Amino acid sequence: MTSIQTELAIVAAGPAGLAAAITAAERDIEVVVFEKASVAGGTANMGMGPLGVESRLQKELLIGITKEEAFQIMMEHTHWNVDARLVREYLWKSGETIDWLEDMGVTFDRPTKYYPGADETWHVVKPEDGGIPGPRAASAMTKVMYQQAKKLGVQFHFETPVKSLIKDDSGRITGFKAEAANGEIYEVEAKAVLVACGGFGNNPEMIREYTGHVDGKDMYGFRIPGIDGDGLKMVWNAGGGKSHMEMERILGNEIPNVGCFTSKLIFSQASALIINRQGYRIINEEEIKNGAVAANSISRQYKRDAFQIIDDSIIKHFKRNGPDFPSTVFRSDFTKLFYDEIDDMIEQYPEAVFKADTIEQLAEKLGINMDTLINTIEEYNEGCEKGYDDVMGKNRKYLHPLIGRTFYAQRISSSAYGSLGGVRTNHKLEVLTDEFETIPGLYAAGTDVCDLYAGTYCYRLGGNTMGFAINSGRIAADAAVDYIFDSIE
Ligand SMILES: Cc1cc2nc3c(=O)[nH]c(=O)nc-3n(C[C@H](O)[C@H](O)[C@H](O)COP(=O)(O)OP(=O)(O)OC[C@H]3O[C@@H](n4cnc5c(N)ncnc54)[C@H](O)[C@@H]3O)c2cc1C
């Protein structure tokens, strides 16, 4: 067994753990980080960038959203059903955190938004080669953060998952136990411990128990390896309380986001008709632009899914006018790609993609009552002809009747970037018991504590979860360092 003594011991090197390590090291605290994976960066290596409000970059570009406005947006979005003080601390710090990352060497593209009408808070990271930012761009940021932490003297132990926290007789957390891939056991003694293991997005049992979703049936999440709920379990086992848990839900199905992604996305345009298994419309299809909101509507349905229906005439419209929601994936002749791919998609995913020559045949394939589907489509088509959608109020520019020749349908359900919440904390990120008492020496950050959206991920303020991870890491580290200094005095 290897024994290590340090001042702050951090569990995990995702963006929350890295931000915490740098923050503490900047205040001359000795920091040791134990990480389960072989590299730093966690889930953020898959993403594009964090939220910031009132960053230097936004001010230079005259992007006007203020902290107060962002706070108001979050509080209206959540009906105040979250820790308002924590939201405040996070948003107030977020702009300065972007500046802090830039000063470290991270470069950002122009802040952007997730969908038309949202706010430009998403600070997408520029890739290392200076190319166009895309998926995984944020790995350039975590690389800089890791190098900065190393420069400041932070010690890292990779492939060494932490197994349990150590608590002394007075109730203080004084370290943890970890076990390396080669079987080596570590016992780390620390003045404070900070946990940031990224939630339980890769743990189907916990997903089922705490969110009701069934992996592979009505939940097709990203399932990032290693994100197994370890942080939650170790904190709960040490007496930490539980907070509300949910999935960071967006739209998804069993078709992976590689391969036929463009064809999959052709269904997710405002012009498609969305119906449930009873054959009724359930949403203004324009709302599909905000995947978190649309996922709410769809996950309320029987079997937590719905069908998106398009036809050749709508595809022809896209060919002439482009998709309803432009995206970098719609390159060259994307409608030809659709026709090239669709039969393979049907063969590969027979429960998710369908094609039919008539509405009657479509009803049969989808298992929907024929008369109801015919009525719904007739009613919808009449609305399209009038240019007025009396059922859901869809904008007339997206009203294109379904007339054939061929009809195509995609089953749509839920996906998730990961989970949200689980560890109860206060706004300083001190871990609390279920009785709201602090556990001395124990702090948590990132997804493990991110109970910030009250059921619906706040897509309007893009970069929200990675933003929270980095900022909560910084806030938690500052609180832990204050505690360490107090305990020395
Ligand atoms: C495809 C994809 C794209 C995304 N894009 C964005 C985006 O652009 N903007 C945005 O805001 N959010 C995005 N997200 C979400 C964002 O990446 C996460 O919110 C963020 O990474 C959470 O940070 P974290 O530090 O809390 O946890 P994570 O980044 O998940 O890191 C957790 C770390 O804990 C480690 N760990 C787990 N158990 C242990 C253990 N027992 N001991 C030691 N280490 C352990 C893991 O190996 C991992 O390194 C995206 C997510 C996905 C899947």
The ligand as an SDF file (V2000), in Angstrom:
LIG
                    3D

 53 58  0  0  0  0  0  0  0  0999 V2000
  -20.9080   14.3360  -26.6270 C   0  0  0  0  0  0  0  0  0  0  0  0
  -20.9680   15.3650  -25.5320 C   0  0  0  0  0  0  0  0  0  0  0  0
  -20.8240   16.7030  -25.8520 C   0  0  0  0  0  0  0  0  0  0  0  0
  -20.8980   17.6710  -24.8580 C   0  0  0  0  0  0  0  0  0  0  0  0
  -20.7400   18.9880  -25.1980 N   0  0  0  0  0  0  0  0  0  0  0  0
  -20.8640   19.9390  -24.2660 C   0  0  0  0  0  0  0  0  0  0  0  0
  -20.6900   21.3220  -24.6090 C   0  0  0  0  0  0  0  0  0  0  0  0
  -20.2850   21.6710  -25.7120 O   0  0  0  0  0  0  0  0  0  0  0  0
  -20.9320   22.2320  -23.6220 N   0  0  0  0  0  0  0  0  0  0  0  0
  -21.3580   21.8690  -22.3660 C   0  0  0  0  0  0  0  0  0  0  0  0
  -21.6330   22.7340  -21.5380 O   0  0  0  0  0  0  0  0  0  0  0  0
  -21.4330   20.5750  -22.0010 N   0  0  0  0  0  0  0  0  0  0  0  0
  -21.2020   19.6180  -22.9220 C   0  0  0  0  0  0  0  0  0  0  0  0
  -21.2720   18.2970  -22.5550 N   0  0  0  0  0  0  0  0  0  0  0  0
  -21.4010   17.9700  -21.1180 C   0  0  0  0  0  0  0  0  0  0  0  0
  -20.0630   18.2270  -20.4020 C   0  0  0  0  0  0  0  0  0  0  0  0
  -19.0260   17.5610  -21.0770 O   0  0  0  0  0  0  0  0  0  0  0  0
  -20.1340   17.7930  -18.9440 C   0  0  0  0  0  0  0  0  0  0  0  0
  -21.1660   18.5150  -18.3310 O   0  0  0  0  0  0  0  0  0  0  0  0
  -18.8300   18.0530  -18.1790 C   0  0  0  0  0  0  0  0  0  0  0  0
  -17.7520   17.3990  -18.7840 O   0  0  0  0  0  0  0  0  0  0  0  0
  -18.9730   17.5990  -16.7250 C   0  0  0  0  0  0  0  0  0  0  0  0
  -17.7560   17.8050  -16.0670 O   0  0  0  0  0  0  0  0  0  0  0  0
  -17.3690   16.9830  -14.7390 P   0  0  0  0  0  0  0  0  0  0  0  0
  -15.9770   17.3780  -14.4220 O   0  0  0  0  0  0  0  0  0  0  0  0
  -18.4150   17.1670  -13.7390 O   0  0  0  0  0  0  0  0  0  0  0  0
  -17.4220   15.4560  -15.1590 O   0  0  0  0  0  0  0  0  0  0  0  0
  -16.7620   14.6660  -16.3630 P   0  0  0  0  0  0  0  0  0  0  0  0
  -16.2840   15.5710  -17.4310 O   0  0  0  0  0  0  0  0  0  0  0  0
  -17.7360   13.6240  -16.7330 O   0  0  0  0  0  0  0  0  0  0  0  0
  -15.4710   14.0150  -15.7010 O   0  0  0  0  0  0  0  0  0  0  0  0
  -15.5900   13.0860  -14.6650 C   0  0  0  0  0  0  0  0  0  0  0  0
  -14.2690   12.3990  -14.4680 C   0  0  0  0  0  0  0  0  0  0  0  0
  -14.3790   11.5700  -13.3250 O   0  0  0  0  0  0  0  0  0  0  0  0
  -13.5920   10.4160  -13.5330 C   0  0  0  0  0  0  0  0  0  0  0  0
  -13.9890    9.4000  -12.5440 N   0  0  0  0  0  0  0  0  0  0  0  0
  -15.1490    8.7130  -12.4670 C   0  0  0  0  0  0  0  0  0  0  0  0
  -15.1450    7.9060  -11.3970 N   0  0  0  0  0  0  0  0  0  0  0  0
  -13.9480    8.0720  -10.7740 C   0  0  0  0  0  0  0  0  0  0  0  0
  -13.3440    7.5090   -9.6190 C   0  0  0  0  0  0  0  0  0  0  0  0
  -13.9560    6.5670   -8.8890 N   0  0  0  0  0  0  0  0  0  0  0  0
  -12.1070    7.9250   -9.2640 N   0  0  0  0  0  0  0  0  0  0  0  0
  -11.4380    8.8490  -10.0100 C   0  0  0  0  0  0  0  0  0  0  0  0
  -11.9550    9.4010  -11.1350 N   0  0  0  0  0  0  0  0  0  0  0  0
  -13.2180    9.0290  -11.4980 C   0  0  0  0  0  0  0  0  0  0  0  0
  -13.8970   10.0850  -14.9710 C   0  0  0  0  0  0  0  0  0  0  0  0
  -12.9500    9.1940  -15.5230 O   0  0  0  0  0  0  0  0  0  0  0  0
  -13.8600   11.4800  -15.6080 C   0  0  0  0  0  0  0  0  0  0  0  0
  -12.5590   11.8140  -16.0340 O   0  0  0  0  0  0  0  0  0  0  0  0
  -21.1470   17.2970  -23.5100 C   0  0  0  0  0  0  0  0  0  0  0  0
  -21.2740   15.9430  -23.1860 C   0  0  0  0  0  0  0  0  0  0  0  0
  -21.1750   14.9840  -24.1790 C   0  0  0  0  0  0  0  0  0  0  0  0
  -21.3130   13.5300  -23.8220 C   0  0  0  0  0  0  0  0  0  0  0  0
  1  2  1  0
  2  3  1  0
  2 52  2  0
  3  4  2  0
  4  5  1  0
  4 50  1  0
  5  6  2  0
  6  7  1  0
  6 13  1  0
  7  8  2  0
  7  9  1  0
  9 10  1  0
 10 11  2  0
 10 12  1  0
 12 13  2  0
 13 14  1  0
 14 15  1  0
 14 50  1  0
 15 16  1  0
 16 17  1  0
 16 18  1  0
 18 19  1  0
 18 20  1  0
 20 21  1  0
 20 22  1  0
 22 23  1  0
 23 24  1  0
 24 25  2  0
 24 26  1  0
 24 27  1  0
 27 28  1  0
 28 29  2  0
 28 30  1  0
 28 31  1  0
 31 32  1  0
 32 33  1  0
 33 34  1  0
 33 48  1  0
 34 35  1  0
 35 36  1  0
 35 46  1  0
 36 37  1  0
 36 45  1  0
 37 38  2  0
 38 39  1  0
 39 40  1  0
 39 45  2  0
 40 41  1  0
 40 42  2  0
 42 43  1  0
 43 44  2  0
 44 45  1  0
 46 47  1  0
 46 48  1  0
 48 49  1  0
 50 51  2  0
 51 52  1  0
 52 53  1  0
M  END
$$$$
